[in-house]
Amino acid sequence: MTAPERLSKRDAIRRENERLILSAAEKVFAEAGFGGATMQLIADMAGLPKANLHYYFATKEELYRRVVQEIFEIWLHAADSFDNAPDPATGIGAYIDAKMDISRRHPHGSKVWASEVMHGAPVIQDYLETTLRDWTEGRAKVIEAWIDAGLMDPVDPRHLLYMLWATTQHYADFGHQIETLNGGRPLSDRQWAAAKQSVKAIILKGIGAA
């Protein structure tokens, strides 16, 4: 095996181990919270020796921040639809689709974020005061431009964003409640598609952008 091949193999192993660790940490932090989670629990969930966790993440807080950063960045990318959308129906509709898909794929990450914020964001307050604030102000300006162009009703952009976050993340944070009301079963592909259509119809009609 050549040196580049060995390097490529090591990189692949590293990426896979990080994926296993982050997936396990997301689930453990969601179920046990930051205080209840331990590196040993996460290692057991990932199927890796505890020493491997400390090789990739020196402390529990470092790993926790990475989990929070991952879901946060996924959410930020979901809003790319805002930036170049010609109208709110297109931009907000695509954003709702993306956010609900993320709730389906990353329910534990959403729960970690929700729990952190409900406890006053002791670990990630800096995210709220910098990246989230800047992102919110940028999206609010896009919404205000749509309002000024007469493409939607004059609503407070921030309250609209809060409603979008609450509605789309509900499907992750309260997934157990939704499953219970769905006869104890997760929503099927068809039900997810119908849910997205319903949420889009209600919100877009409500802001005069349907």
Secondary structure, DSSP 4 states (H G I P E B T S, - for coil): --HHHHHHHHHHHHHHHHHHHHHHHHHHHHHHHHHH--HHHHHHHHTS-HHHHHHH-SSHHHHHHHHHHHHHHHHHHHTHHHHT-SSHHHHHHHHHHHHHHHHHH-HHHHHHHHHHHHTT-TTTHHHIIIIIHHHHHHHHHHHHHHHHTTSS----HHHHHHHHHHHHHHHHHTHHHHHHHTTTSPPPHHHHHHHHHHHHHHHHHHTT--
